Amino acid sequence: AITGKSIVAITMLTDVSFSALLPASSEYIGTSGGNGDAIDTGNTFPKGVTIYGHWTGFTLNSTGTVIAYLG
């Protein structure tokens, strides 16, 4: 689990799902506290996809690999 950071993008190096994706505020999607559609453990992001937003932390649900960009 990654916490206490300012993450602005996440690139998937393998197929990945998150058990926690913590938005910095309610303006961003995440697994808790976001406006709009929240993601859940059933949402898989395929290899090569980059998501942009503002998160304070995340936990991978699987053994996937990502690159998290701090900003």
JOQUIMO-V678351 format. One line per field, one symbol per residue. ss: DSSP state (h for helix, s for strand, l for the rest). Layout:
# JOQUIMO-V678351
ss=???
This chain:
# JOQUIMO-V678351
ss=lsllllsssssslllslssssssllllllllsllllllllllllsllllssssssssssslllllsssssl
